[in-house]
Amino acid sequence: MLSLLIVFCLGNTDLLAQCAMCRASVESNLSETGGGIGAGLNTGILYLMAIPYILFTIIGVLWYRASKAAKRNKVQSLA
């Protein structure tokens, strides 16, 4: 799973695209201030997109481990 995520993140440059409104804002500001805004906006979008997935993954792993431990304890108490 992790290798698939790495392939998608490193292998596809389209992942750094913005929504239409963000793109229009960056293009209008690009001529005024330079290219720093676009890179920062892309990083911010990726950060906001990744946080929920990371949190759900952590919660899922902790839940899985807790249910596995509870099941193991239940089997040991029956034996």
Order of alpha helices (4+ residues) and beta strands (2+ residues): alpha-alpha-alpha
